[in-house]
């Protein structure tokens, strides 16, 4: 089962989304025809493009928020990237270790990333464990902990990767191209930040970014989902 979701979501809004995706898989699989695109709406008002795929009993959800690295403050390039790296480092009452152990126990793959325009997430899980996967997804987006120990560890990892990238000709060329093509513009800043900007990211900034950008869309924007679901997910 594969879903694609592009939307901004509030905390209560997201609760409805993850539950509605499971309910639609269950309630519509029996009547759906393989390969036929159905346009559905969840109780939360999210438009769904639903297509069944019976090959594997796996649920794969991909979604994106508008924004991404273009929303980074001018002097804090890499804030969105670091936020993405932190969302699976503990949420709610679960610290980083406990959160990761719950993912591993059910073989749940949960990850986040960002580009210049979007903040992306994905979860992949056997359909029988989807309820736990959705709950961990919900917690990671609505109640991230951003514990200082995890921040320091992730920051060190990002800085190490940045220093390695400076020896990669392709990476250097890409950074210079964007800087010259988009001077004094958010697109000209490195998505992953640089040594100075990454070092200056503070815990409060992560909370602020998540609150501002992982939020419900304005009345002018619309939510949509494209999905593929195996019969065994019902």
C-alpha positions in Angstrom: 0.0 0.0 0.0 1.5 3.3 -1.0 0.2 6.8 -0.1 1.4 10.2 -1.1 0.3 13.1 0.9 1.2 16.8 0.4 -0.2 19.0 3.0 0.4 21.2 6.0 -1.1 19.7 9.1 -1.9 20.8 12.7 -1.5 18.4 15.5 -5.2 17.4 15.8 -5.4 17.3 12.0 -2.7 14.8 11.7 -4.4 12.5 14.2 -7.3 12.3 11.9 -5.1 11.6 8.8 -3.2 8.6 10.1 -6.4 7.0 11.4 -8.3 7.8 8.3 -5.7 6.2 6.0 -6.1 2.9 7.9 -9.9 3.1 7.9 -10.0 3.8 4.1 -7.7 0.8 3.4 -10.0 -1.4 5.4 -13.4 -0.2 4.3 -12.7 0.2 0.6 -10.4 -2.7 -0.3 -13.2 -5.2 -0.7 -15.0 -3.1 -3.3 -12.0 -1.6 -5.1 -10.8 -2.9 -8.4 -7.1 -3.4 -8.9 -5.7 -0.5 -11.0 -8.7 1.7 -10.7 -8.2 5.1 -9.2 -10.8 6.1 -6.7 -11.2 9.6 -5.3 -12.2 9.5 -1.7 -12.4 11.8 1.3 -11.4 11.1 4.8 -13.5 12.3 7.8 -10.9 15.0 8.2 -11.6 16.3 4.7 -8.4 15.0 3.1 -8.8 14.0 -0.6 -7.4 10.6 -1.3 -6.5 9.0 -4.7 -6.7 5.3 -3.8 -5.3 2.5 -6.0 -5.0 -1.1 -4.7 -1.8 -3.2 -5.2 -2.2 -6.8 -4.1 1.5 -7.8 -4.5 2.8 -7.3 -0.9 1.3 -7.0 2.6 3.2 -3.8 3.1 2.0 -0.3 3.8 4.2 2.6 2.5 3.2 6.1 3.3 5.0 9.1 1.8 4.0 12.7 2.6 5.3 16.2 2.3 4.7 19.6 3.9 5.2 22.8 1.9 8.2 24.8 3.0 11.4 22.9 3.5 14.8 24.5 3.7 13.5 27.7 2.0 11.9 28.4 5.4 15.3 28.4 7.3 16.3 31.7 8.8 19.0 33.4 6.7 21.7 32.8 9.4 20.6 29.2 10.2 20.7 27.3 7.0 20.2 23.6 7.8 17.5 24.1 10.4 14.9 22.2 8.4 17.5 19.4 7.7 18.4 19.1 11.4 14.7 19.1 12.4 14.1 16.2 9.9 17.0 14.3 11.4 15.7 14.8 15.0 12.0 13.8 14.6 12.7 10.1 15.2 15.0 10.8 18.1 12.3 10.5 20.7 8.7 11.8 21.0 6.1 12.1 23.7 7.1 9.9 26.7 9.6 7.9 24.6 13.2 8.9 24.7 15.4 8.3 21.6 16.5 4.8 22.6 12.9 3.6 23.5 11.5 5.2 20.3 14.1 3.4 18.1 13.5 0.1 19.9 9.8 0.3 19.2 10.6 0.9 15.5 13.0 -2.0 15.4 10.6 -4.4 17.2 8.1 -4.2 14.4 10.6 -3.6 11.6 9.1 -0.1 11.0 11.0 2.2 8.7 10.3 5.8 9.6 12.4 8.7 8.2 12.3 12.4 7.3 14.2 14.5 4.9 13.9 18.0 3.3 14.7 19.8 0.1 14.3 23.4 -0.7 10.6 23.4 -1.2 9.3 20.5 0.9 9.7 18.7 4.2 9.2 15.0 3.5 8.5 12.0 5.6 7.9 8.3 5.0 6.9 5.2 6.9 7.0 1.6 5.7 5.6 -1.3 7.7 3.9 -4.7 7.4 0.3 -3.9 7.3 -0.4 -6.0 10.4 1.7 -3.5 12.4 0.3 -0.4 10.9 -1.5 0.9 14.1 1.8 1.1 16.0 3.5 2.6 13.0 0.9 5.3 12.7 1.1 6.0 16.4 4.9 6.5 16.3 4.4 8.6 13.2 1.9 10.8 15.0 4.1 11.2 18.0 7.1 12.1 16.0 5.2 14.9 14.2 3.1 16.2 17.1 5.2 15.7 20.2 9.0 15.6 19.2 11.2 15.8 22.3 14.3 17.4 20.8 16.4 16.3 23.8 19.7 18.1 24.2 21.7 14.8 24.2 20.1 13.9 20.9 20.7 17.4 19.5 24.4 17.2 20.3 24.7 13.8 18.8 22.9 14.6 15.6 24.7 17.9 15.2 28.1 16.2 15.5 26.9 13.7 12.8 25.7 16.4 10.5 28.9 18.4 10.9 31.0 15.3 10.2 29.0 14.7 7.0 29.4 18.4 6.0 33.2 18.2 6.4 33.3 15.1 4.3 31.2 16.7 1.6 33.8 19.4 1.1 36.0 16.7 -0.5 33.3 15.7 -3.0 33.6 17.6 -6.3 29.9 17.0 -7.2 28.8 18.4 -3.8 31.1 21.4 -4.1 29.9 22.2 -7.6 26.2 21.9 -6.6 26.7 24.3 -3.6 28.5 26.8 -5.7 25.9 26.6 -8.5 23.0 27.3 -6.2 24.9 30.1 -4.4 25.6 31.9 -7.7 22.3 31.2 -9.4 20.2 32.4 -6.4 22.3 35.1 -4.6 20.6 36.6 -1.6 17.8 34.1 -1.9 16.8 31.1 0.3 17.5 28.8 -2.7 21.1 30.0 -2.6 21.7 28.6 0.9 22.8 25.0 1.4 20.0 22.7 2.4 22.2 21.0 5.0 23.7 24.2 6.3 27.4 24.9 6.8 29.7 24.6 9.8 28.7 28.0 11.3 25.0 27.8 10.8 24.7 24.2 12.1 26.7 25.0 15.2 24.3 27.9 15.9 21.1 25.9 15.9 19.5 25.8 19.3 16.8 23.6 20.8 14.2 26.3 20.8 14.7 26.8 17.0 13.8 23.2 16.3 10.6 23.5 18.3 9.8 26.8 16.5 10.4 25.3 13.0 8.3 22.3 13.7 5.4 24.4 15.1 5.5 26.8 12.2 6.0 24.4 9.3 4.4 21.1 10.4 1.0 22.9 10.6 -2.4 22.9 9.0 -2.7 24.5 5.6 -4.3 27.9 5.0 -7.7 28.1 3.5 -6.1 28.6 0.1 -4.2 25.3 0.1 -5.7 21.9 -0.5 -4.7 18.5 0.9 -4.4 15.5 -1.4 -3.4 11.9 -1.1 -2.4 9.4 -3.8 -2.4 5.8 -2.6 -1.8 2.2 -3.5 -3.0 -0.6 -1.2 -2.5 -4.3 -1.2 -5.6 -6.4 -0.5 -3.9 -7.9 2.6 -4.0 -4.5 4.3 -7.7 -4.8 4.8 
